[in-house]
């Protein structure tokens, strides 16, 4: 079963369980998939579905930051709940230790000497990271490695 079919089945399960929060988020995913299919006149693949979900995750993280800065904890909590549902569809990323080892290897391979060489390191490491890896974490680990 493909990811799109899995999402549809999860929608049906959420309906039967009367889980309104999960149902709303799953419907948002399906709406984004259908929008892309209609706009581009294509059948969305699993990889494209993951890209859609990844974009939605990034949007939720940005919204959480903005809502918390604006003192709207109620709206931030809604976004956090949606984020939990969205991340469940992403493949497991690397652990922080595995990312740290990859960063150390990339820093050595690129010969990076300081923060100005971050682009070189990122260019080496990004293709090696599996889909779903938190690139913000990767970036912060690279900054930490280059600052030392």
C-alpha positions as CSV (number, residue, x, y, z in Angstrom):
1,X,0.0,0.0,0.0
2,X,1.3,3.4,-1.0
3,X,1.6,6.4,1.3
4,X,-1.4,8.1,-0.3
5,X,-3.6,5.0,0.3
6,X,-2.3,4.8,3.9
7,X,-3.3,8.4,4.5
8,X,-6.8,7.7,3.1
9,X,-7.1,4.6,5.4
10,X,-6.0,6.7,8.4
11,X,-8.7,9.2,7.5
12,X,-11.4,6.5,7.6
13,X,-10.0,5.2,10.9
14,X,-10.0,8.6,12.4
15,X,-13.7,9.0,11.3
16,X,-14.7,5.8,12.9
17,X,-12.9,6.7,16.1
18,X,-14.4,10.2,16.1
19,X,-10.9,11.6,16.5
20,X,-11.6,15.2,15.2
21,X,-8.0,16.5,15.7
22,X,-6.4,13.7,13.7
23,X,-9.2,13.7,11.1
24,X,-8.7,17.4,10.4
25,X,-5.0,17.1,9.9
26,X,-5.3,14.0,7.7
27,X,-7.9,15.8,5.6
28,X,-5.5,18.7,5.2
29,X,-2.8,16.3,3.9
30,X,-5.3,14.8,1.4
31,X,-6.4,18.3,0.3
32,X,-2.8,19.3,-0.4
33,X,-2.2,16.1,-2.3
34,X,-5.4,16.6,-4.4
35,X,-4.4,20.3,-5.0
36,X,-1.0,19.2,-6.4
37,X,-2.6,16.5,-8.6
38,X,-5.1,18.9,-10.0
39,X,-2.7,21.8,-10.5
40,X,0.0,19.7,-12.2
41,X,-2.3,17.1,-13.7
42,X,-0.3,14.2,-12.3
43,X,-0.7,11.3,-9.9
44,X,1.4,12.1,-6.9
45,X,4.1,9.5,-6.0
46,X,5.1,8.6,-2.5
47,X,8.2,10.8,-2.8
48,X,6.1,13.8,-3.8
49,X,3.6,13.0,-1.0
50,X,6.5,13.1,1.5
51,X,7.7,16.4,0.1
52,X,4.1,17.8,0.6
53,X,4.1,16.6,4.2
54,X,7.6,17.9,4.8
55,X,6.5,21.3,3.6
56,X,3.4,21.2,5.9
57,X,5.7,20.3,8.8
58,X,7.9,23.3,8.1
59,X,4.8,25.5,8.0
60,X,3.6,24.2,11.3
61,X,7.0,24.7,13.0
62,X,7.1,28.3,11.7
63,X,3.5,28.9,12.9
64,X,4.4,27.5,16.4
65,X,7.3,29.9,16.6
66,X,5.1,32.9,15.6
67,X,2.2,32.0,17.9
68,X,4.5,31.5,20.9
69,X,6.2,34.8,20.2
70,X,2.7,36.4,20.0
71,X,1.6,34.9,23.2
72,X,-1.0,32.6,21.6
73,X,-0.4,29.4,23.4
74,X,-3.8,28.1,22.4
75,X,-3.1,28.3,18.7
76,X,0.4,27.0,19.2
77,X,-1.0,23.9,20.9
78,X,-3.3,23.2,17.9
79,X,-0.3,23.5,15.5
80,X,1.8,21.2,17.8
81,X,-1.0,18.5,17.7
82,X,-1.0,18.8,13.9
83,X,2.7,18.5,13.8
84,X,2.6,15.2,15.7
85,X,0.2,13.7,13.2
86,X,2.3,15.0,10.2
87,X,5.6,13.7,11.6
88,X,4.1,10.2,12.0
89,X,4.1,9.9,8.1
90,X,7.7,10.8,7.7
91,X,10.3,8.1,7.6
92,X,12.5,7.8,10.7
93,X,15.4,10.2,10.4
94,X,18.9,9.8,11.7
95,X,19.5,10.2,15.4
96,X,21.4,13.2,16.7
97,X,24.5,11.1,17.3
98,X,24.4,9.7,13.7
99,X,24.0,13.2,12.3
100,X,26.9,14.5,14.5
101,X,29.1,11.7,13.1
102,X,28.1,12.6,9.5
103,X,28.8,16.3,10.3
104,X,32.3,15.6,11.7
105,X,33.1,13.5,8.6
106,X,31.9,16.2,6.2
107,X,33.8,18.9,8.1
108,X,37.0,16.8,7.8
109,X,36.3,16.0,4.1
110,X,35.6,19.6,3.1
111,X,38.6,21.0,5.0
112,X,36.4,23.6,6.6
113,X,38.2,26.0,8.9
114,X,35.5,28.2,10.2
115,X,31.9,29.4,10.0
116,X,32.4,30.9,6.6
117,X,32.9,27.4,5.2
118,X,29.4,26.2,6.3
119,X,28.2,26.1,2.7
120,X,30.9,23.6,1.7
121,X,30.0,21.3,4.6
122,X,26.3,21.6,3.9
123,X,26.8,20.8,0.2
124,X,28.6,17.6,1.2
125,X,26.2,16.5,3.9
126,X,22.8,17.3,2.4
127,X,22.8,14.6,-0.3
128,X,23.7,12.0,2.3
129,X,20.8,12.8,4.6
130,X,17.7,10.7,4.2
131,X,14.3,12.3,3.5
132,X,12.8,13.5,6.7
133,X,16.0,14.5,8.5
134,X,15.7,17.7,10.4
135,X,18.0,20.0,8.4
136,X,17.7,22.6,11.1
137,X,19.4,20.2,13.5
138,X,22.0,19.4,10.9
139,X,22.7,23.1,10.4
140,X,23.0,23.8,14.1
141,X,25.4,20.9,14.5
142,X,27.5,22.2,11.6
143,X,27.6,25.6,13.2
144,X,28.7,24.1,16.5
145,X,31.4,22.0,14.8
146,X,32.8,25.0,12.9
147,X,32.7,27.3,15.9
148,X,34.9,24.9,17.9
